[in-house]
């Protein structure tokens, strides 16, 4: 056996041994970098850097910036995908050479999983020639890496990263009108006409950046909401749910609450919507539900946007002039507030409950735990003080939004 053959045998043997244990993507990258004595990076379908080694030797400024951030910039991705070699070999593992700045080169080997692009391994060359030995080594490492991604549970989500990339771009308001982007959506699992809604969750201890925590959260949530797509965005877990309406039973909500308690989460839920292009708007709604909900019900963990939609409207309409909202409150309510303070009565609370239950006497009595005669007496007193005709739909509407305004102002 000649020296070159023996070297390749040792290199192959070392890489293949990685498959026998619970080795990681990072270990494959480090191993091939050690064997080739070259910088190596693995980027996933979102152009996020999942593994890297010997990066201090990389002189290309665009790649240096990507390494410092942990992902390639949007502009850099656009330039990269329009390189002729990249266009020509988008779905083949065979490595190809791309020229970089300062007369350096990169050997790129696309990672293909079940016929779909899932990322790329990139080996960097400064002065050394790109020989067949490097091509063979990178291709073998690619095959090992692919098997590890499929085999190890903590990397199973990398196969769904097209979905993640689309959701992240939608959150950031990018590419919605781009024809290529629309084509990616059509190819993805997000192309559905089913009822959609967005869950946004935040963790009490802000540890969502830990990979182990991410995988545990995603696994557990999938059991609660099977038809979902999850991304981690900043300190939030953002979930697109399909057909959640069928899950919003008492049993489903109970499972969601157990999930929240287990992981120390707060969750905001958007309204239902149609069309993935509306994802960003409902993501903001779910975020607002948590933020506003915590100011009003600080001990709660689950916040439906529908419950806080009017408060969100008040925020947007008033801006910094929130105190002026009191001018729009039904004056009769202000009289009741003043009367209750003086006489230590509960007329304001009674009327609020009555309006909440659509002026249904039976349900109002049950909620207040009082007799119907007591309720009738209080309502007569309310009518006498406010001169309001409580059976009129317009009056009921005025009272409903007035109670909301006062609740909003109380927590400002």
URSULVEN-V650150 format. One record per residue. N is the residue number from 0. RES is the residue in three letters. SS is DSSP state (h for helix, s for strand, l for the rest). D_CENTER is the distance of its C-alpha to the mean C-alpha in Angstrom with 2 decimals. Layout:
N RES SS D_CENTER
N RES SS D_CENTER
This chain:
0 UNK l 54.36
1 UNK l 54.06
2 UNK h 51.89
3 UNK h 49.19
4 UNK h 48.93
5 UNK h 48.83
6 UNK h 46.08
7 UNK h 43.91
8 UNK h 44.67
9 UNK h 43.57
10 UNK h 40.36
11 UNK h 39.55
12 UNK h 40.48
13 UNK h 38.24
14 UNK h 35.17
15 UNK h 35.91
16 UNK h 36.30
17 UNK l 32.60
18 UNK l 31.99
19 UNK l 34.18
20 UNK l 32.10
21 UNK l 28.49
22 UNK l 27.97
23 UNK l 24.80
24 UNK h 23.69
25 UNK h 24.68
26 UNK h 28.12
27 UNK h 28.76
28 UNK h 28.06
29 UNK h 30.30
30 UNK h 32.98
31 UNK h 33.34
32 UNK h 33.34
33 UNK h 36.11
34 UNK h 38.07
35 UNK h 37.92
36 UNK l 38.23
37 UNK l 35.68
38 UNK l 32.22
39 UNK s 29.52
40 UNK s 25.79
41 UNK s 23.31
42 UNK s 20.43
43 UNK s 17.85
44 UNK l 17.04
45 UNK l 14.59
46 UNK l 17.56
47 UNK s 16.02
48 UNK s 18.98
49 UNK s 18.96
50 UNK s 22.63
51 UNK s 25.51
52 UNK s 29.12
53 UNK l 32.00
54 UNK h 29.85
55 UNK h 32.45
56 UNK h 34.70
57 UNK l 32.48
58 UNK l 34.07
59 UNK l 32.08
60 UNK h 30.45
61 UNK h 27.40
62 UNK h 26.64
63 UNK h 27.46
64 UNK h 24.88
65 UNK h 22.19
66 UNK h 23.24
67 UNK h 23.12
68 UNK h 19.51
69 UNK l 18.31
70 UNK s 17.45
71 UNK l 19.57
72 UNK l 19.55
73 UNK h 18.95
74 UNK h 22.72
75 UNK h 23.71
76 UNK h 21.77
77 UNK h 23.57
78 UNK h 26.85
79 UNK h 26.29
80 UNK h 25.55
81 UNK l 28.62
82 UNK l 30.97
83 UNK h 33.57
84 UNK h 33.28
85 UNK h 29.53
86 UNK h 30.19
87 UNK h 33.03
88 UNK l 31.44
89 UNK l 27.79
90 UNK l 28.15
91 UNK l 30.90
92 UNK l 30.82
93 UNK l 34.00
94 UNK l 33.55
95 UNK s 34.44
96 UNK s 35.35
97 UNK s 33.69
98 UNK s 35.63
99 UNK l 34.08
100 UNK h 35.51
101 UNK h 38.63
102 UNK h 39.96
103 UNK l 37.41
104 UNK s 35.91
105 UNK s 32.88
106 UNK s 33.24
107 UNK s 30.16
108 UNK s 29.64
109 UNK s 26.77
110 UNK s 25.13
111 UNK s 25.43
112 UNK s 24.12
113 UNK l 25.63
114 UNK l 26.59
115 UNK s 23.24
116 UNK s 22.44
117 UNK s 20.07
118 UNK s 20.94
119 UNK s 24.22
120 UNK s 26.59
121 UNK s 28.35
122 UNK s 31.69
123 UNK s 33.29
124 UNK s 37.03
125 UNK l 39.02
126 UNK l 42.64
127 UNK l 42.80
128 UNK l 43.37
129 UNK l 40.79
130 UNK l 42.95
131 UNK h 42.60
132 UNK h 42.18
133 UNK h 38.88
134 UNK h 37.73
135 UNK h 38.67
136 UNK h 37.06
137 UNK h 33.70
138 UNK h 33.81
139 UNK h 34.61
140 UNK h 31.79
141 UNK h 29.44
142 UNK h 30.73
143 UNK h 30.36
144 UNK h 26.79
145 UNK h 25.93
146 UNK h 27.55
147 UNK h 25.72
148 UNK h 22.29
149 UNK h 23.47
150 UNK h 25.31
151 UNK l 23.15
152 UNK h 20.34
153 UNK h 18.20
154 UNK h 18.07
155 UNK h 17.72
156 UNK h 14.12
157 UNK h 15.47
158 UNK h 17.04
159 UNK h 13.87
160 UNK h 12.77
161 UNK h 13.97
162 UNK h 11.25
163 UNK h 8.63
164 UNK h 10.84
165 UNK h 11.18
166 UNK h 7.64
167 UNK h 7.63
168 UNK h 11.12
169 UNK h 10.54
170 UNK h 8.39
171 UNK l 11.33
172 UNK l 13.84
173 UNK l 15.47
174 UNK l 17.67
175 UNK l 17.40
176 UNK l 21.20
177 UNK l 21.79
178 UNK h 23.72
179 UNK h 22.49
180 UNK h 18.85
181 UNK h 19.92
182 UNK h 21.68
183 UNK h 18.70
184 UNK h 16.84
185 UNK h 20.05
186 UNK h 20.21
187 UNK l 16.71
188 UNK l 15.80
189 UNK l 13.84
190 UNK l 17.32
191 UNK l 18.00
192 UNK l 19.83
193 UNK l 18.92
194 UNK l 17.63
195 UNK s 13.90
196 UNK s 11.78
197 UNK s 8.30
198 UNK s 7.64
199 UNK s 6.23
200 UNK s 8.00
201 UNK s 10.00
202 UNK s 12.77
203 UNK l 16.32
204 UNK l 17.44
205 UNK l 14.51
206 UNK l 14.88
207 UNK l 11.37
208 UNK l 12.71
209 UNK l 15.19
210 UNK h 14.86
211 UNK h 16.82
212 UNK h 14.67
213 UNK h 11.51
214 UNK h 13.71
215 UNK h 15.25
216 UNK h 12.19
217 UNK h 11.05
218 UNK h 14.72
219 UNK h 15.41
220 UNK h 12.65
221 UNK h 13.88
222 UNK h 17.26
223 UNK h 16.25
224 UNK l 14.29
225 UNK l 15.75
226 UNK l 14.63
227 UNK s 10.88
228 UNK s 8.57
229 UNK s 5.84
230 UNK s 4.30
231 UNK s 5.05
232 UNK s 5.34
233 UNK l 8.66
234 UNK l 9.32
235 UNK s 6.16
236 UNK s 4.42
237 UNK s 1.92
238 UNK s 5.04
239 UNK s 7.55
240 UNK s 10.85
241 UNK s 14.27
242 UNK l 17.50
243 UNK h 16.06
244 UNK h 19.20
245 UNK h 21.32
246 UNK h 19.38
247 UNK l 19.84
248 UNK l 23.19
249 UNK h 24.49
250 UNK h 24.00
251 UNK h 20.33
252 UNK h 19.62
253 UNK h 21.81
254 UNK h 19.85
255 UNK h 16.56
256 UNK h 18.56
257 UNK h 19.98
258 UNK h 16.62
259 UNK h 15.66
260 UNK h 19.13
261 UNK h 19.13
262 UNK h 16.16
263 UNK l 16.80
264 UNK s 13.65
265 UNK s 13.38
266 UNK s 11.38
267 UNK s 11.34
268 UNK s 11.89
269 UNK l 12.49
270 UNK l 15.70
271 UNK l 16.24
272 UNK s 16.48
273 UNK l 17.84
274 UNK l 16.86
275 UNK h 13.66
276 UNK h 15.01
277 UNK h 14.21
278 UNK h 10.42
279 UNK h 10.28
280 UNK h 12.82
281 UNK h 11.32
282 UNK h 7.98
283 UNK h 10.75
284 UNK h 12.65
285 UNK h 10.37
286 UNK h 10.22
287 UNK h 13.96
288 UNK h 14.64
289 UNK h 13.82
290 UNK h 15.73
291 UNK h 18.64
292 UNK h 18.78
293 UNK h 19.31
294 UNK h 22.18
295 UNK h 23.90
296 UNK l 23.22
297 UNK l 22.44
298 UNK l 23.14
299 UNK l 20.72
300 UNK l 17.32
301 UNK s 16.23
302 UNK s 16.05
303 UNK s 16.40
304 UNK h 16.14
305 UNK h 19.42
306 UNK h 21.15
307 UNK h 20.25
308 UNK h 20.38
309 UNK h 23.91
310 UNK h 23.14
311 UNK h 20.47
312 UNK h 23.25
313 UNK h 25.66
314 UNK h 23.52
315 UNK h 23.30
316 UNK h 26.99
317 UNK h 28.53
318 UNK l 26.71
319 UNK l 29.02
320 UNK l 31.73
321 UNK h 30.39
322 UNK h 33.84
323 UNK h 35.38
324 UNK h 33.51
325 UNK h 36.22
326 UNK h 38.60
327 UNK h 36.87
328 UNK l 37.23
329 UNK l 39.95
330 UNK h 42.98
331 UNK h 44.04
332 UNK h 41.06
333 UNK h 42.06
334 UNK h 45.54
335 UNK h 44.20
336 UNK h 42.23
337 UNK h 45.43
338 UNK h 47.57
339 UNK h 45.38
340 UNK h 45.54
341 UNK h 49.30
342 UNK h 50.02
343 UNK l 47.20
344 UNK l 46.46
345 UNK l 43.28
346 UNK h 43.79
347 UNK h 40.59
348 UNK h 38.46
349 UNK h 40.53
350 UNK h 39.97
351 UNK h 36.22
352 UNK h 36.11
353 UNK h 38.44
354 UNK h 36.24
355 UNK h 33.08
356 UNK l 34.99
357 UNK l 36.30
358 UNK l 39.80
359 UNK l 40.27
360 UNK h 42.94
361 UNK h 42.56
362 UNK h 38.83
363 UNK h 39.31
364 UNK h 42.17
365 UNK h 40.17
366 UNK h 37.26
367 UNK h 39.81
368 UNK l 42.10
369 UNK l 45.14
370 UNK l 48.03
371 UNK h 48.17
372 UNK h 51.26
373 UNK h 49.45
374 UNK h 46.69
375 UNK h 49.37
376 UNK h 51.15
377 UNK h 48.05
378 UNK h 47.22
379 UNK h 50.82
380 UNK h 50.56
381 UNK h 47.30
382 UNK h 49.02
383 UNK h 52.04
384 UNK h 50.12
385 UNK h 47.74
386 UNK l 49.85
387 UNK l 46.77
388 UNK l 47.12
389 UNK l 44.24
390 UNK l 44.69
391 UNK l 43.95
392 UNK h 40.47
393 UNK h 40.22
394 UNK h 41.04
395 UNK h 38.44
396 UNK h 35.80
397 UNK h 37.01
398 UNK h 36.91
399 UNK h 33.40
400 UNK h 31.85
401 UNK h 34.26
402 UNK h 33.11
403 UNK h 29.49
404 UNK h 30.60
405 UNK h 32.53
406 UNK h 29.66
407 UNK h 27.41
408 UNK h 30.22
409 UNK h 30.88
410 UNK l 27.56
411 UNK l 27.70
